[in-house]
Amino acid sequence: MDARLSKFVKYAFSLLIAGVLLYYSFRGVDWTEFWNGLKSCRWGFVGLSMAAGALAFLFRAFRWRRIMLPIDPTIDRLTVFDAVNIGNISNFVFQYAGEFVRTGIITGRKHKGEARYDRILGTVVLERGWDIISLMILFVILLIFKWNDFGAFFQEEIWARFAGRFSTGMWWMTGAVIGLLLLLAASIYLLREHVGVFGKICKALKGLFQGIGSCLRMDQKWLFFLYTAVIWGMYWLMMVFMIKAFPGTDAAGLNLIDALFLMLVGSIASFIPVPGGFGAYHFLVSTALAALYGFSKGDGMVFATIAHESQAVNMVIWGLVCYLIELVRRDRKE
């Protein structure tokens, strides 16, 4: 398949998923109620939520640079910050495209030292892996101590729906695919000295694992964990401010624990292959508000829409600013 056609199919498929999720999310919404909800929004708190989001971008850059320093100590903070934000807006085109874009920005510097593409991509894999671990730890802690409040929703609305998609045949098919992938990986490794393409694949994978292992060579490893805690703290604050932005959610008595739960539910949308989480975030957060707190469809969708779109605008603003900065810096170097 032609590369351009392949990209078009992937993008079209992602947009289709996003469209379906948006349709089911907004289906049955009372639009009069929806617009009234928008009018009641306290936009100052939305601004504070966006400020917390911007701080999360900054500390993501600090954390990622910390991982990359053992590979190339010349990587500067501004380049990393620009790469993070340009990568964010790239995810609006296709989910996870931003990870490759920001890797390219780091390796495209004039003085890139040992920062090869495969090694830097390995640091991205490591960083995302820690985010998944952090999300799982927070979810487990929350469910252990607040199972009576959130356990039923997690079990019925998230786990049951996911598990329901997998019949016995699907599990066998998944196992067969994993087996074939393992067989392919073993063949590539054993024939790496005899087949040129296999040798290049092994070299690229070696660089990828070197990037993943860069955490073992970090100085002041505690900073990595501190930055991770600050990042997730900012995500939590974003949701706290969003609750304050809507009189309905604030009056309903939603507290800091509820903000943490809604933040975690919304974070699950990042693992669904739709550009920028559109549709998936709206569906999950509005469903949580309706199922746990008795919110109407309209109120839930107003909350989810403003929460998601305000951060989308935040990403676009910072992404465009950082893109312009990189263009100016590149022109000066040339």
N, C-alpha and C positions, 0 to 999 in steps of 0.2 A: 504494500500500500504506500502511495506517495506520502512523504513526511507531512506536507501541508494538509492533505486530506485526512491523515491520521489525527493531526491536531484539531482540525475542524470537527471530526466525529467526537473526540473527547470533550471538546468545549460544548458542542451541541447536547451531548448526553448529560453533562453537568448542569447546563441550563434547564434541560427538561426536568431533571430531578428537583432543582430549585423551584421551577414553576409549579410542579405538582405539590410540593410541600407548602408553597405560598397559597395555592388554591385551597388546600385542605385547612390551612391555618385561618384564612380569612372567610371561609365559607360559613354562612350563618351570622356574620357580624352585623350588628345594628349600626349602620353608618352614622346616624344622628348621634348615637351614644359615643361612637368613635371620635367624631369631630368635637363633641363637647369635652371628651377626655383630653384631647390635644389642647383645647383652650384653657383647661384648668392646670396645665403643666407649669411648674415653677422652674423656669429656664435657667435661673442662677445655679440651681443644684445640678442641672444637666451640664453646665459649664464646669462645675467642680468635678463631675464624673469624667469629663474629657481631659481635665488637667491631670487627674489620677492616671488616666490612660497614657498620657504623654510621658509621665514619670515611669510608667511600666516599660515604654519603648526605650527610655534612656537606660534603665537598669538591665534590660535585655542586652543592650549593646555592651555595657560594662561586663556582664557575665560571659557573653560570647567571646569578647576580647581576652578575658582571663584564660579561657580554654585555648585560644590560638597563640598566645604569647610563647609557649614552649616550641611551637613550630616556627614562628617568625616574630622576634621581639620588636621589629620595626613597625608593626601594624599600629596605626594611630587611632585614637578614640573617635575622631570626627568621621573617618572613613567607615568605621564599624557602625556608628550611629546612622550614617547615610544608608549603608547597605541594609540595615534592619528595616528602615522605613520604606525604602524602595522595594524591598522584598514584600512588605505588607501589602502595598497596592498591587503588586504583581499577582497576589493571591485572588484578586477580584477577577482576573482573566481566567485563571484555572487554579483550583485548589492545589497547594503545595508547589506551584511554579515559583513562588517567592523564595523557597529554599535554594533553588538552583541559581536564581537571579542574584541573590545576595552573595552566594559563593563566587559567582563570576565577577562581582564588583571588587571583592577582596583580592582575587587572583589577577585582576586586570590592572592593578597598580603598576606604576613604572618600576618601582623598586620592591619586588615581591618576594625576594629571598627564597626561602624554602616553602613558601605558601603555594604549593601545587594544588590544583583543583580538587584532586581526589582526597588530599589530606584535609583541606578546609571543609569539604563536604562531610567528611567524617566527624568534624567538630559540630556540624549542624545536626547530624544524626544523634550525637551524644547529647546535645542541648535539648532536642525534642524528646529524647528518651527520658531525660530527667523531668521534663514537664509532665509526661505521662505518669511517671512514678509519683510525682507530687500530687497530681490529680487523684490517683488511686488511693494514696495515703490519706488525703483529706476526706475522700468519700467514705473510706472504711472507718475512720475516726468518727465522722459525723453519724454514720449509720449505727455504730456500736453504742454511742451515747444517746442518740435520738431516734432509735428504731421505731418507737411508738408513734413518732411524729412523721417520719419520712420513709420508713421501711416499706409500707404498703405501696406508696407511689413508685418507689424504685423497683419493687418486685413486679407490680402489675403494668406500669406504663413504660418501663425501660427494659428490664430483663425478660419479662414474659413476651413482649413484642419481638425482641431480638431472637430469643430462643424459638419462638413460634415460626420463624422464617426457615428454620432448619429441620427438615425431616430426616429420617434415618438415612435415606438415599443421599441427601446433601452432605451429611457427615462423612459417608463413605467416599463421596466425590472429593470432598475437601482433603481427606486423608490421602487419596490417590494422587491429587495434585501436589501435595507436600512431598509425597514419596518420589514423584517424578522430578521435582525440583532438587531434592537431595541427590538423586541419581545423576542429574545433570551437573550439579556442583562437583560431585566426586569425579565425573568424567573429565570436566574442565581441569581439575587439579592434577589428575594422573597424566593427562595428555598435554600439559602446558609446555613441555620441552619439545614436543613434536608438531604441534599445531600453533601457528603464529598468532591467530586470533585469541586462542585460549591463553597464550602467554601474556598478551596485552590485558586480558580480563583479570588474570591473577595479579598482575602488576598494579592495576587500578584498585582492586580489592585490598591489596596490601597497603596502599596509600590510605584507603578509606579507614582501615583498622588502625593505622598509625594515628590518624586524626582522632578516632574514638578513644584511643589510649593516651591521648595528650593530657587527659585529666590527671594521670598518674605522675606527670612531671610538672604540674602547676606549683608555683610558689604561693604561699598563703592560701591554701585550699579552703580555709574557713570563709574567705571572701566569696567564693563560688556559692556556698550554701547561704550566706547572708544575702547575696543578691537574689537568689532564688526565693527566699522568704519575703523579701521586699516586693518582688514582682507579683507574687500571689497576694500579698497584702494590698497592693494597688488594685488588683483585679477585684478583690473583696470590697475595697473602698468605692470603686466604680459602682457596684451594685447598691451599696449603702446609700450613696448620693442619689441614685436613681429612685430608690424607695422614697427618699425625702422629696423628690421632685414631683411626686404624684400624691395629692391629698388623699386619694382613695386607698393607696397602699399604706401610707403613713397612718391613716385613721384606722385601718384594719389591724393595727398592732403588730405589723411585721417588724421583727427585731434583727439584731446583728447575726443571729444564728440563721434566721430565714434568708438574710442577704447572702450568707455563705452558701446555703443550699441552692439558691437560685443562680448564684455565680457558677457553681459546679455543674448544674444542669445545663446552663448555657454553654459551658466549656465543651460539653460532649459534642456540640454542633461542629466544632473544629475538626472532628474525625469523620464527618460525613462529607463525601466527595462532591460538594457544591461550592461554587465560587464565593469566597468571603462569608460562608455560613448563611447566605440568604435563604430564607424559607425554613431551614432546619432549626435555627435559633428561635425564630418566631413560633414555630410549632411546639418546641420543647418547653420554652418558658411560659407561653400562654396556657399550655396544657397543665403545667405545674401550678400556676396561679388559680386555674379553674378547679382542679382536682383537690388541692390541699386547702385553699383559702376561700373557695366559693366565689371567685371573681366571675363576672359575666364574660362572655366571649369578647365583647367590644372592649371592656376595660383591660382584659388580659392582652389583647392585641395592641392597644395603645401603648401599654408599658413595654412590651417586647419590641415594638417598632421603634420607639424613641431610644430605648436602650441600645439596640443594634445599630440603627442608622446614625446616631450621634457618634458612636465609635468608628463607624465607616467613614463619616466625614472627617473625623480626627485623623484617621489613617491617610486619607486622600490629601489633606492639607500638609501633613508632615512629609508624606511621600513625595509630593510635588516640590516642596521646599528643598528637601534633601537631594532630589534629582537635579534641581537648578544649581545647588551648591557643587555637586560633583561635576557638572558641565563647566562651571566657571573654573574650578580647580584644575580640570583637565586642560582647558584652554591655556591657562597660565603656565602649566608645565610644558606644553608644546611650544 
